[in-house]
Every structure is written in C-alpha cells, then in structure tokens.
Amino acid sequence: MRSLAIVNGSEEQRGGWRPAREQYNSAQFDMKTAYAETCDDWRLISEKHVLFSPNARIGPDEITLDDFTPVERSEWARQIRVEIKRLVLDDGEYDELVVLLDAEFVRCLAPLWDKLEQCDIRVNLELTERSGSDEQQKWLRQATDRHSGTSPKGTDTNGEDGVC
C-alpha cells in the first residue's frame, strides 16, 4: 500500500525564502512532518500556496482561512480537492491518504473524503479524531515511533494498526 500524507502549515514561520518544510516553525508542524515522512510521499497545504511539495521554496505565508470570503474559501478548497484527486486517483500512485490537517482544513475538504473512499482509497483521519493539541502530539509521537522503527519492544510496527 502506497500512502500520501497531507500536512497544513503553521502560523509560526521562520521568514525569508526557504524550502517549505523549513518555513513553518511549530512543535505541532514538526511532529506532523516527522510522521508524514514515514509515509511514501507527502504534500503541504496552505492558504497562499494551495497544495505543494515540502521541497518547494516559499516565502512567508501570512494568509489564513479567516482572511477568505466564503466564495474564496470555497474556491481554495476546490483547488486542493482537484489537486489531491489528480495525485491519488488520476495518477493512481496511492492507495491511502493520511490526513494530518487541523480540523478547519478537514471540514473545508470534507467532500473529498467520501469520493476517495468510493474509489477504494483509504482515508486515514485518525489524527483529527484526537481532541486538543496534547492528545494529537502524543498520537503523533507514538505513530511516528511505530513507523520509524523506534517503537518500544513488543509494539506492532507492521502497519496493521491503521496508519501508514
């Protein structure tokens, strides 16, 4: 099973022009990217840059979903859904989409989840089912450890626990 993870950026940023994976600067973002890197591939989502590679060089991203009008937000979400469908369905490279997004992003993209599952793509929303950043960070640490081979002795690392 090939998995694609999607991660949203963070408000805290380093500034200047740099690879996207280095631009965002928060503990939550770092934990999400550590887990995303255990997947076969991953992409970032932001309000300014839409869907892009973690290696893309970007400048500061100072736009938030709150800055969008309802029409702009709808168009932004449509663009992301189209790009994800292209990557997952049209290119046919992935069987699983691992969603490592904040709840507001998950809500904006919700129409996509059912569409992908109807096409036999597994949509993993486990992170968003955790409430609060402490619970999410705990889950991210455990999931990353399982997939990077640093699991505590006796912990299953064969991927059958529902993560990539």
N, C-alpha and C positions, 0 to 999 in steps of 0.2 A: 504494500500500500504506500503510495507516494502522497506526502502531505504538504500543504501550503499553509503557512501561518500568516495572519494579518494582524498588525500592531498599529495602534494610533500613537502619534507623537505626544509630547507633553508641553505644557505652558512654559516650564523652565527650560531655557535654552542657553547654549554657550555663546552664540552670536558668531558673526563673520560667515564666510563661505567654507563649508566643510562637508564631508560625507554625512548623509542623513543620520546614519547610526551613531555618529558622534555629536550631532547638533543638539539633540534632546538630552536634557540633563535632570533626571529624577530617578529616585530609587525604584519606583514602580516601573518606569520605562526600561531601566537596566534589567530588571527581573523578567519583564515580558520578552525583551530581546534575547536574553540568555536562553529562555525556553524556546523561543521561535527558532533559534539557531540549532536546536536539536531536531527540528523538522527538516524535510528535504529542501525546502525553499521558503522564503518569507518576503513580505512586502510591507511597506508602511502606508498609512492613510493619514492625510492631514487636510485641513480645510483649504489651505492655499495650494498644495501640490497634488491633491486628489490621491491617486494610488501610484506608488513609485518604489524603486529599488532602494534598499538600505545603503547602497553604494553611490547613489545619485548625489552630486554636490548641490547643496541647497543653502540659501541664506536664511535668516531668521523668519519664522512663520508666526506672525502676530495676529492672524485671523482666528476667530473661534466660531463655533456654530451659532452662538448668540449674536454674532455680527450679521448673520444672514437673514434676509426676509424669508417668509415661508416659501416663496417661489424659488429663491436662490438655494435654500436648503434642499428642496425637492430636486432641483437640477443637479446639485452637487452629489446627492445620494444616487441619483440615476446614473451619473457618470461613473461612480465607483462600482455600482452593480453591473454595468455594462463591461467594465474592465475585468472584474472578477469572473464574470461569466465567460468572457473571452479566454482568460487564462485557464480556467478549470474545465469548462465544457467544450469550447471550440478547439483549443489546443490539445485537450484530452490528456494532459500530463499528470493530473492529480485525482486521487480518489477521496481525499479528505481535506476539508478546510478547517483549520484551527483558528478560532476567533478569540483574539486577545485584545479586545476593544473595551473601552469604557461603555457603560450602559447606554449613554445617549447615542453613541455611534451604532450600537447594536439595534436600538429602536429605529434609527433612520434607515438602516439597511435590512430590516426585518423581512420585507417581501422576498428577498433573495434566498433566505434560508430554506423555505419550503420548496422553491423552484429547484435548488440544488439537490435536495433530498429526493425529489420526484425523479431526478436524473441519476439516482444511485450514487450521489456524492455524500459522504458522511460529513455532517456539520457538527463540529465539536464546540459547544458553548459552555463548557464546564467552568471556565473562569468567571463568566458573567453570572453564573448561578451562585457565586460566593458574594456575600454582602460585606461591605466595608473593606478598606484597603489592607488592614491587618490580616484578615482571613484570606484575601486574594494573594498577598505576599507569601503567606505560609503555604498555600496551594502551589504557587509558582516555584518556590524553593524545592518542595517535595517532588513536583513533576519534573523539574529540571534535573534534579539529582537522579531520578529514576532513569532518565534518558541519556544522561552523560556518563553513566556507569559508576557514579559515586553513591549509589543507594546504600543504605545501611544493610548489613548482612541479612540475607533472608528475604529481602524485598524483591518483588517481581519486577523485572526490567524488560520483559519481552513485548511490551506494548499492548498487552491484552487488557490493561486497566482503563482503556478508553482515551488515551492520549497518544500523541504521535511518536 
